[in-house]
Amino acid sequence: MASVNLGTWVHSCTIFNQASLSRSRSQRFSPFKRVPMSLISSKKTKRPISISAVLTKEEETLREEDNNSNNTKPTFDFKSYMIQKADSVNQALDGAVSLREPRKIHEAMRYSLLAGGKRVRPMLCIASCELVGGDESMAMSAACAVEMIHTMSLIHDDLPCMDNDDLRRGKPTNHKVFGEDVAVLAGDALLAFAFEYMAVSTVGVAPSRVVRAIGELAMSIGSEGLVAGQVVDINSEGLKDVGLEHLEFIHVHKTAALLEGAVVLGAILGGGSDDEVEKLRKFARCIGLLFQVVDDILDVTKSSKELGKTAGKDLVADKVTYPKLIGIEKSREFANKLNEDAQEQLAGFDQEKATPLIALANYIAHRQN
């Protein structure tokens, strides 16, 4: 693959240093608190010291009795939450893409769509919808649409002309089972159907919000979103002068854009105000970049069996990654900072309702595959 020099262009488009864009694009990529490059130094982020009062024996007894009396207070079970939401999404996906004629194309679509996965993007969509006052049913079609598009991106990303991978979610990739021609068409079909499904199956939401959400999703995956990240990633293979801003551009678009779209879709469909939507956009931007930083770390620290996909493929392809540029430890520090910044965006929301998003951010930060 021929290499191109994208330094000037990437510098002008970096996530934290956006230049003059149209109003709609500046809203999508609005600047927020810059993750300082000082994070790349050896200095670790200091945390405030927690000071506890000294209790007398009687006070300790009263505190213990008070705690015991409040044992009925519900605690958030993130594992159960993930299982419940993933089950709901899987059922919806199974019903949405049924096995029908032409049989082969639907088999290929279902093969990758129902192959498992953590369903992080649909969960983010549903959780953000619930955070702003909506419910799961209002966001389910959008959640499924996001997962269809994510699956399309995986099918295409695995093709020989892209990353040329043989393993995905512990199974042979789509083109290894159905052939390259059908794999391309399966991805195309999932992409088209995602928008159809959102348009005709979203319930309980004003049409204007559905249209706005569809437009948001289209922007997140087009030539200024996911596709932009993919093409710059491909053209960056083998380049020796790739810096952090260049790498950031790739990840913000290739990975973070669809995560951002999932969160923003949920907020729009749930009836969120413009201010709430933008706060959640910033939250999503941080966790989207966080997702890829962690992915880069896992690629060089875990086995293919542990990941369910080919480990070390970025090294083989001579791709630039965060560990390659700044080392594993500084990459982990960067990930921690992104998680902290993401959770700051949720401070103004009802904290009980924000719990799933906080837990999801922590999950992304500490995931092992």
Secondary structure as the mmCIF struct_conf table of DSSP 4:
data_model
#
loop_
_struct_conf.conf_type_id
_struct_conf.id
_struct_conf.beg_label_comp_id
_struct_conf.beg_label_asym_id
_struct_conf.beg_label_seq_id
_struct_conf.end_label_comp_id
_struct_conf.end_label_asym_id
_struct_conf.end_label_seq_id
HELX_RH_AL_P HELX_RH_AL_P1 GLY A 7 CYS A 13
TURN_TY1_P TURN_TY1_P1 ILE A 15 PHE A 16
BEND BEND1 ASN A 17 ASN A 17
BEND BEND2 SER A 20 SER A 20
HELX_RH_AL_P HELX_RH_AL_P2 ARG A 23 ARG A 28
TURN_TY1_P TURN_TY1_P2 PHE A 29 PHE A 29
BEND BEND3 LYS A 33 LYS A 33
HELX_RH_3T_P HELX_RH_3T_P1 MET A 37 ILE A 40
BEND BEND4 SER A 41 SER A 42
HELX_LH_PP_P HELX_LH_PP_P1 LYS A 43 LYS A 46
HELX_LH_PP_P HELX_LH_PP_P2 PRO A 48 SER A 50
HELX_LH_PP_P HELX_LH_PP_P3 SER A 52 THR A 56
HELX_RH_AL_P HELX_RH_AL_P3 LYS A 57 SER A 69
TURN_TY1_P TURN_TY1_P3 ASN A 70 THR A 72
BEND BEND5 LYS A 73 LYS A 73
HELX_RH_AL_P HELX_RH_AL_P4 PHE A 78 ALA A 96
BEND BEND6 VAL A 97 VAL A 97
BEND BEND7 LEU A 99 LEU A 99
BEND BEND8 GLU A 101 PRO A 102
HELX_RH_AL_P HELX_RH_AL_P5 ARG A 103 LEU A 113
TURN_TY1_P TURN_TY1_P4 LEU A 114 LEU A 114
BEND BEND9 ALA A 115 ALA A 115
HELX_RH_AL_P HELX_RH_AL_P6 VAL A 120 LEU A 131
TURN_TY1_P TURN_TY1_P5 VAL A 132 GLY A 133
HELX_RH_AL_P HELX_RH_AL_P7 GLU A 136 ASP A 157
TURN_TY1_P TURN_TY1_P6 ASP A 158 ASP A 158
BEND BEND10 LEU A 159 LEU A 159
TURN_TY1_P TURN_TY1_P7 PRO A 160 ASP A 163
BEND BEND11 ASP A 166 ASP A 166
STRN STRN1 LEU A 167 ARG A 168
TURN_TY1_P TURN_TY1_P8 ARG A 169 GLY A 170
STRN STRN2 LYS A 171 PRO A 172
HELX_RH_AL_P HELX_RH_AL_P8 ASN A 174 PHE A 178
HELX_RH_AL_P HELX_RH_AL_P9 GLU A 180 SER A 201
BEND BEND12 GLY A 204 VAL A 205
HELX_RH_AL_P HELX_RH_AL_P10 PRO A 207 ILE A 221
BEND BEND13 GLY A 222 GLY A 222
TURN_TY1_P TURN_TY1_P9 SER A 223 GLY A 225
HELX_RH_AL_P HELX_RH_AL_P11 LEU A 226 ASN A 235
TURN_TY1_P TURN_TY1_P10 SER A 236 GLY A 238
BEND BEND14 LYS A 240 LYS A 240
HELX_RH_AL_P HELX_RH_AL_P12 LEU A 244 HIS A 251
HELX_RH_PI_P HELX_RH_PI_P1 VAL A 252 ALA A 256
HELX_RH_AL_P HELX_RH_AL_P13 ALA A 257 LEU A 269
TURN_TY1_P TURN_TY1_P11 GLY A 270 GLY A 271
HELX_RH_AL_P HELX_RH_AL_P14 ASP A 274 THR A 301
BEND BEND15 LYS A 302 LYS A 302
HELX_RH_AL_P HELX_RH_AL_P15 SER A 304 LEU A 307
TURN_TY1_P TURN_TY1_P12 GLY A 308 GLY A 308
BEND BEND16 LYS A 309 LYS A 309
TURN_TY1_P TURN_TY1_P13 ALA A 311 GLY A 312
HELX_RH_AL_P HELX_RH_AL_P16 LYS A 313 VAL A 316
TURN_TY1_P TURN_TY1_P14 ALA A 317 ASP A 318
HELX_RH_AL_P HELX_RH_AL_P17 TYR A 322 ILE A 326
HELX_RH_AL_P HELX_RH_AL_P18 ILE A 328 GLU A 344
TURN_TY1_P TURN_TY1_P15 GLN A 345 GLY A 348
BEND BEND17 PHE A 349 PHE A 349
HELX_RH_AL_P HELX_RH_AL_P19 GLN A 351 HIS A 366
#
